[in-house]
Amino acid sequence: MKFIRPNRTVGYWTAALDGTNNNKMVYLTSECDLNMPGTWILQAHAESVGVSLHGQWVELEVYTPIAE
């Protein structure tokens, strides 16, 4: 899964196919993954032998945590 952070830097997370639906990808974020508030852009990406597939882009709004 590719992403663009709010500061325009890019990266990726290694996702897996959903065990019950091959049309879905699954990635469980860790505590430090979404480490920047703002609008993130996510895009599914899968590679196989000689094939590179991309899904639609989606926006994810990340907010600053509420202080306790």
Secondary structure, DSSP 8 states (H G I E B T S, - for coil): -EEE-TTS-EEE---EE-SS-TT-EE----TTTT-S-EEEEEEEEEEETTEEEEEEEEEEEE------
